C-alpha cells in the first residue's frame, strides 16, 4: 500500500503493545493506555 500524505502530515503504524504482564495477568484494552510508539511509514512534502 503506497500512501502519500499531504502538507506536513505523517503516516504512523502504531507499535505492538503488551497484553499481559510479566506475571501473566491479562490487561484489557480499557484498562491500559494507548501505545505511544510506532513506525513512520510516510512523510508529506511540507
C-alpha distance (Angstrom), angle and dihedral (degrees) to the residues before:
residue distance angle dihedral
X1 . . .
X2 3.80 . .
X3 3.81 114.7 .
X4 3.80 124.1 -176.4
X5 3.82 112.1 -170.8
X6 3.80 119.9 -150.0
X7 3.83 127.7 -122.4
X8 3.83 112.9 -18.3
X9 3.81 97.4 -21.4
X10 3.79 127.9 124.2
X11 3.81 134.5 -155.9
X12 3.82 114.8 -133.9
X13 3.80 130.0 -175.4
X14 3.84 107.9 -147.5
X15 3.80 115.4 -119.0
X16 3.77 123.3 -112.1
X17 3.79 113.8 -90.4
X18 3.78 128.7 -150.8
X19 3.79 113.5 -108.0
X20 3.80 96.7 -171.9
X21 3.79 133.1 45.4
X22 3.80 124.7 -124.0
X23 3.81 89.0 -97.0
X24 3.82 91.9 53.3
X25 3.82 101.1 -102.1
X26 3.80 114.0 146.5
X27 3.82 115.1 -127.8
X28 3.84 113.4 -150.9
X29 3.82 119.3 -139.4
X30 3.81 91.5 -113.2
X31 3.82 93.2 57.6
X32 3.78 99.7 49.7
X33 3.77 135.9 64.9
X34 3.76 119.8 -104.5
X35 3.83 116.3 -101.2
X36 3.80 115.3 -84.9
X37 3.81 96.8 -167.5
X38 3.77 132.4 72.7
X39 3.79 148.8 137.3
X40 3.81 122.0 -84.4
X41 3.81 107.5 -127.5
X42 3.81 101.4 177.1
X43 3.82 140.2 1.2
X44 3.80 126.5 -152.0
X45 3.82 122.7 -124.5
X46 3.81 94.5 -111.4
